[in-house]
Amino acid sequence: MTEFRFEQPLLLLGLLLIPALIVWRRWRGRSPVWLVPYAASWAPAGKSGRREWPMALLYTAVALLAIAAARPQRTDSDEQVVSRGYDVMLAVDLSTSMLAEDYKGAKGSLNRLDAIRPVLKAFITGRPHDRIGMVLFAGHAFTLAPLTTDHRWLERQLADIKIGIIEDGTAIGDGLGVALTNLESSRGSQNSVGSFVVLLTDGANTSGSLTPPQATAIARHRGIPVYTIGAGRNGMVPFPIFDASGRRIATRERPSSIDVEALRTISAQTSGRYFDAGSQKTVAAAFAAIDRAQKTRFRVKTNVKTTELFAFAALPALALLFAAAWGFGMRTGSPVRRAAI
């Protein structure tokens, strides 16, 4: 839907009164009021047959400037009043343990965050009709993006996330709790049909005010399935070492303990499923599991764009002012005359 409007409509009315008053005064007759340079050129043409076109250009320019000052705008909006889809909150672990490089990619070793990043992107790009939000957690949790259908914007946020932006720790319970709060807030009085949490972590809770069993109990009470995706492996894993400036200086082996059973328990108690981030079938299996559920209905308004149109009035107005000034200069040779307005 496209609509046109003025940001300052009252200003437009006020400024348009200026040329209207000048025309009204000229129509009533001459009345000497000012002594200004070249003012005689504003007077109506008499028997001399001088042309009125410079004055007409001036009036038109003033009117266009008034329109430009009122800031005309065009608003294009693509509004989808009601849609059917799923509400999916992604809870992503950004703890230091996610730096462990126990995955292999086309260009060499991958840390756990880079390994699950394609999984996150697949959820975002592969579900265009769903509302998707994202929660990040480490020592504590916060909402990066509430539920949205603007998936391009969400992809840009995903590209910018990195380990170290939150104080260290692994608060799985807090991450799950914040995700559940986002789903509850967006639903309002509706039921939990079509709402899910996808939890991506290395599975070892070490901090936070809410424990995983407590968060699991809340999800179960609200009827929200939690699909967990585990990243990493147990045992000794390569871990990068950085200096104080953040420059990588070495790689060392460190012990890793992934609490897969805790993730399986969270999924089992909330009617979700557990997946391994290293499996090529993870995304497809998660999609299939979610798609067996009933979709929810929600109101969506997207793609609202406002375009400023003042230049289309201001630029012609300036050209007309120059033309009018040139016309006045051609009509008079006297520097000072008494004006009649």
Kinemage of the C-alpha trace (Angstrom):
@kinemage 1
@onewidth
@group {chain A} dominant
@subgroup {mainchain}
@vectorlist {calphas} color= white
{ca met a 1} P 0.000 0.000 0.000
{ca thr a 2} L 1.321 3.444 -0.993
{ca glu a 3} L 0.235 6.718 0.576
{ca phe a 4} L 1.396 10.337 0.333
{ca arg a 5} L 1.406 12.785 3.203
{ca phe a 6} L 2.998 15.995 4.513
{ca glu a 7} L 5.075 15.841 7.696
{ca gln a 8} L 4.251 19.521 8.447
{ca pro a 9} L 0.795 20.227 6.920
{ca leu a 10} L 0.159 23.365 9.014
{ca leu a 11} L 3.439 24.868 7.829
{ca leu a 12} L 2.327 24.288 4.241
{ca leu a 13} L -0.906 26.203 4.822
{ca gly a 14} L 0.920 29.086 6.480
{ca leu a 15} L 3.546 29.448 3.770
{ca leu a 16} L 1.028 29.218 0.942
{ca leu a 17} L -0.779 32.223 2.432
{ca ile a 18} L 2.214 34.434 1.540
{ca pro a 19} L 1.796 34.375 -2.270
{ca ala a 20} L -1.976 34.446 -1.800
{ca leu a 21} L -1.754 37.687 0.209
{ca ile a 22} L 0.580 39.257 -2.352
{ca val a 23} L -1.827 38.437 -5.181
{ca trp a 24} L -4.732 39.833 -3.174
{ca arg a 25} L -2.893 43.105 -2.498
{ca arg a 26} L -1.934 43.500 -6.141
{ca trp a 27} L -5.543 42.879 -7.191
{ca arg a 28} L -6.811 45.667 -4.889
{ca gly a 29} L -4.501 48.233 -6.407
{ca arg a 30} L -1.206 49.986 -5.893
{ca ser a 31} L -0.110 51.190 -2.497
{ca pro a 32} L 3.488 52.453 -1.938
{ca val a 33} L 4.832 50.681 1.102
{ca trp a 34} L 8.562 49.904 0.720
{ca leu a 35} L 11.660 51.538 -0.666
{ca val a 36} L 13.900 48.689 -1.849
{ca pro a 37} L 16.349 48.174 -4.713
{ca tyr a 38} L 14.722 47.083 -8.001
{ca ala a 39} L 11.278 46.978 -6.350
{ca ala a 40} L 9.647 48.667 -9.332
{ca ser a 41} L 10.010 45.440 -11.266
{ca trp a 42} L 7.406 43.845 -8.961
{ca ala a 43} L 4.697 46.282 -10.044
{ca pro a 44} L 2.011 45.134 -12.515
{ca ala a 45} L 2.615 45.906 -16.143
{ca gly a 46} L 0.811 49.038 -17.258
{ca lys a 47} L 0.618 50.733 -20.562
{ca ser a 48} L 4.286 49.984 -21.121
{ca gly a 49} L 3.331 46.386 -21.892
{ca arg a 50} L 5.932 44.806 -19.639
{ca arg a 51} L 5.444 41.108 -19.254
{ca glu a 52} L 4.264 39.494 -16.001
{ca trp a 53} L 6.154 36.200 -16.393
{ca pro a 54} L 8.911 36.938 -13.795
{ca met a 55} L 6.243 37.580 -11.173
{ca ala a 56} L 4.435 34.377 -12.085
{ca leu a 57} L 7.697 32.449 -11.745
{ca leu a 58} L 8.255 34.019 -8.328
{ca tyr a 59} L 4.798 33.035 -7.099
{ca thr a 60} L 5.264 29.487 -8.353
{ca ala a 61} L 8.693 29.229 -6.702
{ca val a 62} L 7.315 30.419 -3.352
{ca ala a 63} L 4.500 27.876 -3.551
{ca leu a 64} L 6.964 25.057 -4.342
{ca leu a 65} L 9.229 26.110 -1.474
{ca ala a 66} L 6.222 25.997 0.841
{ca ile a 67} L 5.485 22.454 -0.324
{ca ala a 68} L 9.145 21.430 0.170
{ca ala a 69} L 9.226 22.927 3.688
{ca ala a 70} L 6.173 20.861 4.618
{ca arg a 71} L 8.219 17.686 3.879
{ca pro a 72} L 6.084 15.632 1.505
{ca gln a 73} L 6.632 11.903 2.006
{ca arg a 74} L 5.654 8.679 0.311
{ca thr a 75} L 5.114 5.651 2.522
{ca asp a 76} L 5.181 2.185 0.961
{ca ser a 77} L 4.037 -0.628 3.224
{ca asp a 78} L 3.524 -4.303 2.593
{ca glu a 79} L 1.191 -5.375 5.365
{ca gln a 80} L 0.144 -8.941 5.942
{ca val a 81} L -2.600 -8.728 8.500
{ca val a 82} L -2.755 -12.384 9.560
{ca ser a 83} L -0.251 -15.144 8.889
{ca arg a 84} L 0.152 -18.765 9.875
{ca gly a 85} L 3.492 -20.180 10.943
{ca tyr a 86} L 5.631 -21.019 13.939
{ca asp a 87} L 7.213 -18.960 16.690
{ca val a 88} L 10.798 -20.162 17.126
{ca met a 89} L 13.278 -18.730 19.644
{ca leu a 90} L 16.934 -19.664 19.093
{ca ala a 91} L 19.015 -19.756 22.298
{ca val a 92} L 22.722 -19.662 21.396
{ca asp a 93} L 25.665 -20.408 23.681
{ca leu a 94} L 28.536 -17.854 23.467
{ca ser a 95} L 30.640 -19.159 26.356
{ca thr a 96} L 34.418 -19.487 26.005
{ca ser a 97} L 34.120 -23.270 25.711
{ca met a 98} L 32.464 -22.685 22.320
{ca leu a 99} L 35.939 -21.650 21.039
{ca ala a 100} L 37.060 -25.293 21.129
{ca glu a 101} L 38.039 -26.359 17.602
{ca asp a 102} L 36.708 -29.896 17.457
{ca tyr a 103} L 35.059 -29.562 14.029
{ca lys a 104} L 36.545 -29.678 10.538
{ca gly a 105} L 35.497 -27.422 7.684
{ca ala a 106} L 36.533 -26.894 4.081
{ca lys a 107} L 39.267 -24.488 5.187
{ca gly a 108} L 40.460 -26.389 8.250
{ca ser a 109} L 39.416 -26.495 11.897
{ca leu a 110} L 36.182 -24.861 13.052
{ca asn a 111} L 35.233 -23.798 16.547
{ca arg a 112} L 31.844 -24.792 17.929
{ca leu a 113} L 30.188 -21.452 17.231
{ca asp a 114} L 31.251 -21.526 13.578
{ca ala a 115} L 30.035 -25.113 13.358
{ca ile a 116} L 26.518 -24.243 14.524
{ca arg a 117} L 26.349 -20.926 12.632
{ca pro a 118} L 25.194 -22.700 9.406
{ca val a 119} L 22.535 -24.466 11.468
{ca leu a 120} L 21.298 -21.101 12.744
{ca lys a 121} L 21.326 -19.623 9.244
{ca ala a 122} L 19.377 -22.592 7.896
{ca phe a 123} L 16.679 -22.050 10.523
{ca ile a 124} L 16.426 -18.395 9.562
{ca thr a 125} L 16.498 -18.701 5.765
{ca gly a 126} L 14.626 -21.987 5.531
{ca arg a 127} L 11.503 -20.833 7.392
{ca pro a 128} L 10.321 -17.616 5.648
{ca his a 129} L 6.806 -17.760 7.099
{ca asp a 130} L 7.835 -18.178 10.738
{ca arg a 131} L 8.600 -15.579 13.374
{ca ile a 132} L 12.113 -16.188 14.660
{ca gly a 133} L 13.956 -14.566 17.557
{ca met a 134} L 17.365 -15.066 19.129
{ca val a 135} L 18.707 -15.155 22.693
{ca leu a 136} L 22.442 -15.167 23.461
{ca phe a 137} L 23.865 -16.487 26.704
{ca ala a 138} L 27.174 -17.058 28.444
{ca gly a 139} L 27.537 -15.931 32.087
{ca his a 140} L 24.071 -14.404 31.709
{ca ala a 141} L 21.453 -14.218 28.965
{ca phe a 142} L 19.900 -11.413 26.929
{ca thr a 143} L 17.600 -11.054 23.915
{ca leu a 144} L 19.458 -10.215 20.709
{ca ala a 145} L 16.279 -10.149 18.609
{ca pro a 146} L 12.620 -10.568 19.577
{ca leu a 147} L 10.353 -12.633 17.369
{ca thr a 148} L 10.425 -11.133 13.879
{ca thr a 149} L 9.648 -11.938 10.253
{ca asp a 150} L 12.485 -9.676 9.071
{ca his a 151} L 14.835 -12.567 8.460
{ca arg a 152} L 17.381 -10.547 6.467
{ca trp a 153} L 17.922 -8.287 9.462
{ca leu a 154} L 18.207 -11.339 11.707
{ca glu a 155} L 20.856 -12.845 9.400
{ca arg a 156} L 22.912 -9.670 9.707
{ca gln a 157} L 22.720 -9.915 13.504
{ca leu a 158} L 23.821 -13.552 13.298
{ca ala a 159} L 26.873 -12.603 11.235
{ca asp a 160} L 27.996 -10.148 13.942
{ca ile a 161} L 27.749 -12.375 17.011
{ca lys a 162} L 31.022 -13.560 18.489
{ca ile a 163} L 32.367 -15.149 21.625
{ca gly a 164} L 33.463 -12.657 24.247
{ca ile a 165} L 30.660 -10.095 24.001
{ca ile a 166} L 29.164 -11.504 27.239
{ca glu a 167} L 30.993 -12.277 30.474
{ca asp a 168} L 32.143 -15.872 30.535
{ca gly a 169} L 30.091 -18.778 31.854
{ca thr a 170} L 27.427 -21.135 30.549
{ca ala a 171} L 24.003 -20.170 31.882
{ca ile a 172} L 21.863 -22.654 29.966
{ca gly a 173} L 18.950 -22.281 32.372
{ca asp a 174} L 18.952 -18.483 32.000
{ca gly a 175} L 19.182 -18.717 28.207
{ca leu a 176} L 16.222 -21.076 28.087
{ca gly a 177} L 14.283 -18.933 30.563
{ca val a 178} L 14.749 -15.726 28.531
{ca ala a 179} L 13.683 -17.555 25.358
{ca leu a 180} L 10.509 -18.767 27.088
{ca thr a 181} L 9.784 -15.242 28.315
{ca asn a 182} L 9.981 -13.915 24.739
{ca leu a 183} L 7.518 -16.540 23.541
{ca glu a 184} L 5.149 -15.818 26.429
{ca ser a 185} L 5.272 -12.046 25.787
{ca ser a 186} L 4.557 -12.362 22.075
{ca arg a 187} L 1.639 -14.753 22.518
{ca gly a 188} L -0.246 -12.667 25.045
{ca ser a 189} L -3.412 -14.541 25.938
{ca gln a 190} L -2.984 -17.141 23.156
{ca asn a 191} L -2.031 -20.731 23.882
{ca ser a 192} L 1.413 -22.217 23.236
{ca val a 193} L 0.489 -23.943 19.957
{ca gly a 194} L 3.204 -23.395 17.355
{ca ser a 195} L 5.844 -22.109 19.828
{ca phe a 196} L 9.274 -23.713 20.164
{ca val a 197} L 12.743 -23.151 21.575
{ca val a 198} L 15.869 -24.385 19.772
{ca leu a 199} L 18.767 -24.509 22.246
{ca leu a 200} L 22.304 -24.658 20.780
{ca thr a 201} L 25.081 -25.257 23.314
{ca asp a 202} L 27.993 -27.456 24.326
{ca gly a 203} L 25.778 -28.737 27.102
{ca ala a 204} L 27.618 -28.026 30.360
{ca asn a 205} L 25.787 -25.563 32.657
{ca thr a 206} L 28.211 -23.656 34.919
{ca ser a 207} L 26.444 -20.411 35.946
{ca gly a 208} L 23.180 -18.475 35.991
{ca ser a 209} L 20.355 -17.914 38.434
{ca leu a 210} L 18.002 -20.451 36.812
{ca thr a 211} L 19.064 -24.091 36.606
{ca pro a 212} L 18.313 -26.197 33.503
{ca pro a 213} L 15.835 -28.412 35.442
{ca gln a 214} L 13.957 -25.314 36.631
{ca ala a 215} L 13.814 -23.841 33.114
{ca thr a 216} L 12.748 -27.241 31.773
{ca ala a 217} L 9.895 -27.377 34.277
{ca ile a 218} L 8.693 -23.930 33.121
{ca ala a 219} L 8.769 -25.028 29.460
{ca arg a 220} L 6.889 -28.213 30.290
{ca his a 221} L 4.269 -26.284 32.283
{ca arg a 222} L 3.725 -23.868 29.378
{ca gly a 223} L 3.607 -26.675 26.822
{ca ile a 224} L 6.588 -25.368 24.800
{ca pro a 225} L 8.835 -28.055 23.252
{ca val a 226} L 12.592 -27.479 23.481
{ca tyr a 227} L 14.774 -28.880 20.698
{ca thr a 228} L 18.386 -29.126 21.830
{ca ile a 229} L 21.416 -29.212 19.524
{ca gly a 230} L 24.701 -30.257 21.110
{ca ala a 231} L 28.014 -28.897 19.829
{ca gly a 232} L 31.422 -30.458 20.486
{ca arg a 233} L 32.764 -33.728 21.859
{ca asn a 234} L 34.182 -35.096 25.086
{ca gly a 235} L 37.896 -35.602 25.745
{ca met a 236} L 40.906 -33.475 24.819
{ca val a 237} L 40.129 -30.863 22.169
{ca pro a 238} L 42.244 -28.140 20.503
{ca phe a 239} L 41.678 -24.708 21.998
{ca pro a 240} L 43.088 -21.386 20.673
{ca ile a 241} L 45.216 -19.171 22.925
{ca phe a 242} L 45.075 -15.375 22.526
{ca asp a 243} L 47.284 -12.594 23.874
{ca ala a 244} L 46.055 -9.453 25.637
{ca ser a 245} L 45.366 -7.694 22.315
{ca gly a 246} L 43.193 -10.547 21.083
{ca arg a 247} L 45.758 -11.927 18.631
{ca arg a 248} L 45.937 -15.693 18.363
{ca ile a 249} L 49.347 -16.953 19.428
{ca ala a 250} L 48.985 -20.720 19.931
{ca thr a 251} L 46.719 -23.789 20.089
{ca arg a 252} L 46.645 -26.144 23.066
{ca glu a 253} L 44.762 -29.272 24.023
{ca arg a 254} L 42.194 -28.880 26.802
{ca pro a 255} L 39.710 -31.295 28.366
{ca ser a 256} L 36.103 -31.011 27.228
{ca ser a 257} L 33.014 -32.410 28.915
{ca ile a 258} L 29.704 -32.231 27.015
{ca asp a 259} L 26.618 -32.961 29.100
{ca val a 260} L 24.641 -34.657 26.352
{ca glu a 261} L 22.381 -36.413 28.858
{ca ala a 262} L 21.256 -33.060 30.292
{ca leu a 263} L 20.309 -31.872 26.805
{ca arg a 264} L 18.462 -35.106 26.077
{ca thr a 265} L 16.585 -34.726 29.361
{ca ile a 266} L 15.515 -31.168 28.532
{ca ser a 267} L 14.141 -32.299 25.163
{ca ala a 268} L 12.513 -35.472 26.480
{ca gln a 269} L 10.686 -33.688 29.310
{ca thr a 270} L 9.325 -30.954 26.998
{ca ser a 271} L 8.297 -33.228 24.076
{ca gly a 272} L 11.195 -31.998 21.960
{ca arg a 273} L 14.173 -33.827 20.463
{ca tyr a 274} L 17.952 -33.821 20.746
{ca phe a 275} L 20.241 -33.412 17.706
{ca asp a 276} L 23.983 -33.461 17.150
{ca ala a 277} L 25.361 -30.281 15.516
{ca gly a 278} L 27.896 -32.367 13.579
{ca ser a 279} L 25.233 -34.364 11.762
{ca gln a 280} L 24.439 -33.365 8.186
{ca lys a 281} L 20.791 -34.265 8.822
{ca thr a 282} L 20.376 -32.055 11.896
{ca val a 283} L 18.546 -29.187 10.209
{ca ala a 284} L 16.303 -31.406 8.084
{ca ala a 285} L 15.388 -33.562 11.073
{ca ala a 286} L 14.623 -30.547 13.245
{ca phe a 287} L 12.480 -29.016 10.479
{ca ala a 288} L 10.527 -32.235 10.097
{ca ala a 289} L 9.951 -32.506 13.850
{ca ile a 290} L 8.681 -28.933 14.113
{ca asp a 291} L 6.505 -29.165 10.998
{ca arg a 292} L 4.475 -31.975 12.530
{ca ala a 293} L 3.089 -29.521 15.067
{ca gln a 294} L 0.120 -27.210 14.610
{ca lys a 295} L 0.903 -23.730 13.326
{ca thr a 296} L -0.023 -20.589 15.190
{ca arg a 297} L -1.702 -17.436 13.882
{ca phe a 298} L -0.114 -14.022 14.320
{ca arg a 299} L -0.399 -10.489 13.023
{ca val a 300} L 2.456 -9.258 10.877
{ca lys a 301} L 3.384 -5.872 9.409
{ca thr a 302} L 6.573 -5.700 7.380
{ca asn a 303} L 8.474 -3.721 4.754
{ca val a 304} L 7.521 -0.172 5.698
{ca lys a 305} L 9.596 2.365 3.720
{ca thr a 306} L 9.350 6.164 3.880
{ca thr a 307} L 10.742 8.265 1.015
{ca glu a 308} L 11.306 12.011 1.374
{ca leu a 309} L 9.969 13.933 -1.647
{ca phe a 310} L 10.906 17.524 -0.748
{ca ala a 311} L 13.665 17.614 -3.386
{ca phe a 312} L 11.082 17.271 -6.165
{ca ala a 313} L 9.649 20.628 -5.067
{ca ala a 314} L 12.776 22.387 -3.790
{ca leu a 315} L 14.954 21.930 -6.891
{ca pro a 316} L 12.385 23.328 -9.391
{ca ala a 317} L 11.698 26.178 -6.933
{ca leu a 318} L 15.367 27.198 -6.944
{ca ala a 319} L 15.460 27.089 -10.740
{ca leu a 320} L 12.343 29.276 -10.924
{ca leu a 321} L 13.837 31.764 -8.450
{ca phe a 322} L 16.928 32.177 -10.623
{ca ala a 323} L 14.757 32.583 -13.711
{ca ala a 324} L 12.569 35.166 -11.940
{ca ala a 325} L 15.636 37.092 -10.743
{ca trp a 326} L 16.986 37.165 -14.277
{ca gly a 327} L 13.603 38.379 -15.543
{ca phe a 328} L 13.475 41.191 -12.986
{ca gly a 329} L 16.995 42.238 -13.932
{ca met a 330} L 15.987 42.439 -17.588
{ca arg a 331} L 12.945 44.613 -16.772
{ca thr a 332} L 14.615 47.358 -14.784
{ca gly a 333} L 17.615 49.576 -15.130
{ca ser a 334} L 17.002 51.747 -12.059
{ca pro a 335} L 18.598 50.626 -8.788
{ca val a 336} L 16.011 52.137 -6.464
{ca arg a 337} L 12.322 52.644 -7.112
{ca arg a 338} L 9.171 52.874 -5.043
{ca ala a 339} L 7.338 49.537 -4.970
{ca ala a 340} L 3.623 49.160 -5.492
{ca ile a 341} L 2.219 45.994 -4.057
